[in-house]
């Protein structure tokens, strides 16, 4: 989550603009994504991007080990990665985005999805875990 106005931020200064880290369940209707080509409708439904359970401040997402990120469905771990394993680092993403648009306090940058995604069904319980943040659990309906 962005903590202060960020416009044309240098990659080396990004941590000065990050308020904290939270969990995001970045839900996508893959059938609509394929049909529409764009992500707007496939990611835009009510309930499709729950956040929480808190905004953890002071976490070192650039530490050598990174922060662990996991995705669980019905108690089975499907995804396991770290913030150091992202294709583009958090700092690089925010620096790039801030050159395209001004980021404001409260804006969220969702960094990507570790390998292991798959279809969900009504009744499934999805839990996102981020080290130092906690767990976010939602049910599919």
Buried (B, 14 or more C-beta within 10 A) or exposed (E): BBBEEBEEBEEEEBBEBBBBBBBBBBBBBEEBBEEEEEEEEBBEEEEEBBBBBEBBEEBEBBEEEBBEBBBBBEEEEBBBBBBBEBEEBBBEBBBEBBEEEBBEEEBEBEBBBBEEBEEBEEEEEBBBBBBBBBEBBBEBE
